[in-house]
Amino acid sequence: MEATNQTIISEFLLLGLTDDPQLQSLIFNLFLAMYLVTILGNLLIILAVSSDFRLHTPMYFFFSNLSFTDICLSTTIIPKMLVNIQAQDQSITYTECLSQVYFVLLCTVLENFLLAVMAYDRFVAICHPLRYRVIMSPCLCVLLVLGSVFISIVDALVHTLMLLCLSFCEDLEIPHFFCELAPLIKLACSDTLINNILVYFVVTVFAGVPVFGIIFSYIRIVSSILRMPSSEGRHKAFSTCGSHLSVVSLFYGTGFGVYISAAVTDSTRKTAVASVMYSVVTQMLNPFIYSLRNRDMKEALRKLLGRTASFL
């Protein structure tokens, strides 16, 4: 079949999570509820950190950036899905699809680097407590976030520009509930060797380096904690890392689960269902993990909600 030039493509079709029309209403209500909880939870975290002076520390600065990234990722994916379900229309324009690919990549890579930066912050706090404020200066914190944003923008831009070079044929059905890079590459009629090489290279570098950094940081953290003479000191040190470890486990565990699911099953629809975990559920649970396991955060949220209630 002769390839159709990509410039005349007007739209793709997002097949979603199921073909059963009776489940569409349930999926709509479920995802709407998860989206609202995600926005509200992460927005409360950002407001609590900005309004409470005690939380003006590197750890909470990075976490508020993580919350903002979670809001952006959820907003990139869920509203379009809800609109399609409500309108009973599976289409997404070519421009919207590429834009969705770009922002999903940007937010995912940024979250990956922010988790690594937060691990470095915990490493400095526990292994070099006396030099913590000197090392983790406000300037360094801002530079770490800006560097993560820059790398994420470049990565997402390169992949999106490479997609523009591909030609697509008549089969424009994406077996997913949002436009993701891998399914789009599979739909192309033209040669995708360079695209696939680029994907594997970027995953190896931009996922492997942060993961190695997190693992290295926690090896040093655990080693330092075990040398502490006081059991109370060890417990306090472990508790400061508990929330971050939970978020890291959730993010990488669900992402790894999606790739395992894609490897062991030929059903792209099942892979799409598995993608809900890392693209929707993780962003919803992150605020609860940090607020429920952190006394300072719970106190800040209590004060924020109290001021909001008195204002209303």
Secondary structure, 3 states (H helix, E strand, C coil): CCCECHHHCCEEEECCCCCCHHHHHHHHHHHHHHHHHHHHHHHHHHHHHHHCHHHCCHHHHHHHHHHHHHHHHHHHHHHHHHHHHHHCCCEEEHHHHHHHHHHHHHHHHHHHHHHHHHHHHHHHHHHCHHHHHHHCCHHHHHHHHHHHHHHHHHHHHHHHHHHHCCCECCCCEECCCCCCHHHHHHHECCCCHHHHHHHHHHHHHHHHHHHHHHHHHHHHHHHHHHCCCCHHHHHHHHHHHHHHHHHHHHHHHHHHHHHHHHHHCCCHHHHHHHHHHHHHHHHHHHHHHHHHCCHHHHHHHHHHHHHHHHHC
